[in-house]
Amino acid sequence: MDQVKIGAFIAELRKENNLTQQALGDKLGVTNKTISRWETGVYMPDIANAGSGNFYGVINGKSS
């Protein structure tokens, strides 16, 4: 798994949906620093967070 590519994908989706890192973090229950770390490839999203909270739907604006 390429962490940098995944991070770039998260950033792209976030920006397409006009979300700040803070806004996305609030929706996912993590800090804006965590979002930044995901986007730069320092950390990967926790699979539990990604699966249980409809991660893609939240980041893609299809969930509240």
LUMVEXKE-729565 format. One record per residue: residue number from 1; residue in three letters; y negated, z, x negated of N, C-alpha, C, O in turn. Coordinates in Angstrom, 3 decimals, padded with zeros to 6 digits. Atoms other than C-alpha are relative to their C-alpha. Example, Ala and Ser with C-alpha at 12.3 -4.5 7.8 and 13.67 -1.06 7.14 Angstrom:
<recs>
(rec 1,ala,(001.190,000.000,-000.890),(004.500,007.800,-012.300),(-001.200,000.000,-000.900),(-001.181,000.665,-001.936))
(rec 2,ser,(001.190,-000.060,000.820),(001.060,007.140,-013.670),(-001.090,000.730,000.770),(-002.198,000.899,000.261))
</recs>
This chain:
<recs>
(rec 1,met,(001.173,000.000,-000.834),(000.000,000.000,000.000),(-001.244,000.000,-000.884),(-001.368,000.842,-001.774))
(rec 2,asp,(001.218,000.098,000.792),(-003.359,-001.006,-001.450),(-001.112,000.804,000.675),(-001.684,000.371,001.675))
(rec 3,gln,(000.980,-000.902,-000.593),(-005.744,001.853,-000.733),(-001.382,-000.622,000.092),(-002.101,-000.378,001.061))
(rec 4,val,(001.325,000.617,-000.004),(-008.834,-000.175,-001.613),(-000.111,-001.012,001.140),(-001.134,-001.063,001.823))
(rec 5,lys,(000.028,000.983,-001.091),(-007.926,-002.975,000.830),(-000.030,000.689,001.363),(-000.742,000.255,002.268))
(rec 6,ile,(-000.003,-000.738,-001.259),(-007.186,-000.488,003.591),(-001.370,000.614,000.238),(-001.890,000.582,001.353))
(rec 7,gly,(001.340,-000.577,-000.116),(-010.472,001.257,002.898),(-001.040,-001.030,000.394),(-001.905,-000.757,001.227))
(rec 8,ala,(000.935,001.075,-000.335),(-012.369,-002.029,003.034),(000.171,-000.422,001.458),(-000.807,-000.735,002.135))
(rec 9,phe,(-000.279,000.348,-001.394),(-010.688,-002.805,006.360),(-000.601,001.045,000.946),(-001.202,000.692,001.961))
(rec 10,ile,(000.583,-001.072,-000.816),(-011.712,000.581,007.795),(-001.521,-000.153,000.039),(-002.129,-000.063,001.106))
(rec 11,ala,(001.458,000.155,000.069),(-015.301,000.044,006.608),(-000.456,-001.203,000.818),(-001.456,-001.131,001.531))
(rec 12,glu,(000.356,001.208,-000.744),(-015.385,-003.462,008.065),(000.029,000.249,001.505),(-000.905,-000.113,002.220))
(rec 13,leu,(-000.101,-000.291,-001.431),(-014.179,-002.302,011.475),(-001.099,000.958,000.449),(-001.695,000.782,001.512))
(rec 14,arg,(001.040,-000.973,-000.350),(-016.579,000.640,011.456),(-001.349,-000.692,000.137),(-002.080,-000.448,001.097))
(rec 15,lys,(001.287,000.691,-000.014),(-019.546,-001.599,010.657),(-000.095,-001.013,001.138),(-001.153,-001.157,001.750))
(rec 16,glu,(-000.014,000.950,-001.120),(-018.534,-004.262,013.203),(-000.304,000.692,001.317),(-000.863,000.089,002.233))
(rec 17,asn,(000.206,-000.763,-001.228),(-018.670,-001.533,015.834),(-001.227,000.894,-000.068),(-001.399,001.799,000.749))
(rec 18,asn,(001.273,-000.717,000.149),(-022.023,-000.188,014.630),(000.163,001.510,000.000),(-000.615,002.229,000.626))
(rec 19,leu,(-000.223,-001.434,000.136),(-020.618,003.230,013.787),(-000.411,000.440,-001.397),(-000.155,-000.256,-002.379))
(rec 20,thr,(000.250,-000.609,001.304),(-021.911,005.427,011.009),(001.278,000.712,-000.425),(002.190,000.913,000.377))
(rec 21,gln,(-001.141,-000.789,000.454),(-019.441,007.303,008.869),(000.050,001.320,000.757),(001.132,001.812,001.075))
(rec 22,gln,(000.058,-001.261,-000.750),(-020.598,010.451,010.661),(000.549,-000.180,001.411),(001.340,000.636,001.883))
(rec 23,ala,(-000.462,000.237,-001.370),(-020.013,008.953,014.121),(001.503,-000.224,000.051),(002.180,000.302,000.934))
(rec 24,leu,(-001.442,000.224,000.030),(-016.543,007.728,013.203),(000.740,001.294,-000.311),(001.770,001.587,000.296))
(rec 25,gly,(-000.606,-001.285,000.327),(-015.720,011.076,011.625),(000.051,000.930,001.193),(001.054,001.605,001.424))
(rec 26,asp,(000.036,-000.842,-001.198),(-016.796,012.882,014.778),(001.069,-000.426,000.997),(001.731,000.421,001.597))
(rec 27,lys,(-001.004,000.499,-000.942),(-014.551,010.661,016.895),(001.421,000.329,-000.452),(002.307,000.565,000.370))
(rec 28,leu,(-001.347,-000.240,000.532),(-011.580,011.242,014.592),(000.253,001.450,-000.393),(001.376,001.813,-000.743))
(rec 29,gly,(-000.169,-001.411,000.344),(-012.193,014.927,013.913),(000.061,000.263,-001.484),(000.707,001.212,-001.930))
(rec 30,val,(000.074,-000.190,001.448),(-012.886,014.528,010.202),(-001.467,-000.092,-000.417),(-002.319,-000.454,000.394))
(rec 31,thr,(001.384,000.048,000.457),(-016.034,014.712,008.078),(-000.389,-001.410,-000.437),(000.467,-002.262,-000.676))
(rec 32,asn,(000.481,001.286,000.495),(-018.211,011.791,007.049),(000.429,-000.217,-001.453),(000.615,-001.357,-001.879))
(rec 33,lys,(-000.473,000.118,001.379),(-017.152,012.528,003.467),(001.439,-000.507,-000.043),(001.806,-001.271,-000.935))
(rec 34,thr,(-001.375,000.485,-000.078),(-013.535,011.958,004.458),(000.012,-001.492,000.297),(000.778,-002.239,-000.312))
(rec 35,ile,(000.098,001.434,-000.308),(-014.465,008.590,005.996),(-000.398,-000.768,-001.255),(000.177,-001.813,-001.556))
(rec 36,ser,(000.441,000.642,001.238),(-016.280,007.694,002.777),(001.145,-000.113,-000.994),(001.315,-001.146,-001.640))
(rec 37,arg,(-001.126,000.003,000.943),(-013.241,008.621,000.722),(001.077,-000.991,000.425),(001.709,-001.626,-000.420))
(rec 38,trp,(-000.939,001.008,-000.477),(-011.013,006.487,002.939),(-000.503,-001.385,-000.358),(000.247,-002.222,-000.861))
(rec 39,glu,(000.568,001.330,000.204),(-013.364,003.538,002.641),(-000.051,-000.407,-001.470),(000.009,-001.596,-001.782))
(rec 40,thr,(000.034,000.322,001.431),(-013.556,003.758,-001.147),(001.392,000.030,-000.631),(001.543,-000.278,-001.814))
(rec 41,gly,(-001.361,-000.002,000.512),(-009.798,004.155,-001.516),(000.385,001.255,-000.749),(001.442,001.300,-001.379))
(rec 42,val,(-000.315,-001.265,000.669),(-009.942,007.703,-002.877),(001.123,000.728,000.744),(002.043,001.266,000.127))
(rec 43,tyr,(-001.012,-000.616,-000.861),(-007.895,009.055,000.055),(000.489,-001.049,000.979),(-000.148,-002.079,001.196))
(rec 44,met,(-000.529,000.814,-001.089),(-005.721,007.489,002.710),(-000.035,000.839,001.271),(000.129,002.058,001.217))
(rec 45,pro,(-000.078,-000.759,-001.251),(-005.893,008.433,006.385),(001.379,000.628,000.163),(002.395,000.014,-000.164))
(rec 46,asp,(-001.253,-000.694,-000.274),(-003.238,010.964,007.322),(000.730,-000.752,001.110),(000.132,-001.084,002.133))
(rec 47,ile,(-000.762,000.755,-000.986),(-000.485,009.196,009.221),(000.026,000.712,001.351),(000.060,000.053,002.390))
(rec 48,ala,(000.028,-000.744,-001.266),(-000.502,011.962,011.841),(-001.302,-000.280,000.731),(-001.300,-000.470,001.947))
(rec 49,asn,(001.297,000.302,-000.596),(-004.209,011.353,012.443),(-000.035,-001.441,000.476),(-000.537,-001.727,001.563))
(rec 50,ala,(000.031,001.415,-000.335),(-003.751,007.604,012.458),(000.831,-000.306,001.241),(000.439,-001.138,002.060))
(rec 51,gly,(-000.878,000.294,-001.125),(-000.905,007.665,014.966),(-000.344,000.728,001.274),(-000.271,000.143,002.355))
(rec 52,ser,(000.164,-000.805,-001.200),(-001.782,010.446,017.347),(-001.326,-000.215,000.708),(-001.404,-000.032,001.923))
(rec 53,gly,(001.312,000.127,-000.622),(-005.439,009.728,017.972),(-000.395,-001.418,000.322),(-001.580,-001.693,000.507))
(rec 54,asn,(000.302,001.404,-000.204),(-005.176,005.986,018.571),(-001.066,-000.439,-000.988),(-002.123,-000.941,-000.605))
(rec 55,phe,(000.907,000.241,001.109),(-006.857,005.500,015.220),(-000.669,-001.366,000.101),(-001.894,-001.468,000.022))
(rec 56,tyr,(000.559,001.348,-000.066),(-007.296,001.752,015.560),(-000.913,-000.141,001.214),(-001.977,-000.753,001.111))
(rec 57,gly,(000.835,000.084,-001.194),(-008.656,002.072,019.100),(-001.334,000.687,-000.186),(-002.365,000.173,000.249))
(rec 58,val,(001.244,-000.726,000.252),(-011.225,004.643,018.020),(-000.896,-000.784,-000.930),(-002.086,-000.955,-000.664))
(rec 59,ile,(000.810,000.700,001.004),(-012.362,002.685,015.001),(-000.442,-001.372,000.522),(-001.450,-001.912,000.066))
(rec 60,asn,(000.319,001.311,-000.517),(-012.390,-000.549,016.972),(-000.775,000.074,001.318),(-000.970,-000.942,001.986))
(rec 61,gly,(000.845,-000.171,-001.169),(-014.452,000.908,019.832),(000.717,-000.093,001.326),(000.073,-000.318,002.351))
(rec 62,lys,(-000.739,000.122,-001.243),(-011.689,000.858,022.419),(000.490,001.347,000.526),(001.327,001.402,001.427))
(rec 63,ser,(-000.392,-001.336,-000.423),(-011.325,004.605,022.810),(-001.207,000.902,-000.078),(-002.132,000.642,-000.849))
(rec 64,ser,(001.153,-000.911,000.030),(-013.687,007.461,023.482),(000.109,001.065,-001.052),(-000.790,001.895,-001.185))
</recs>
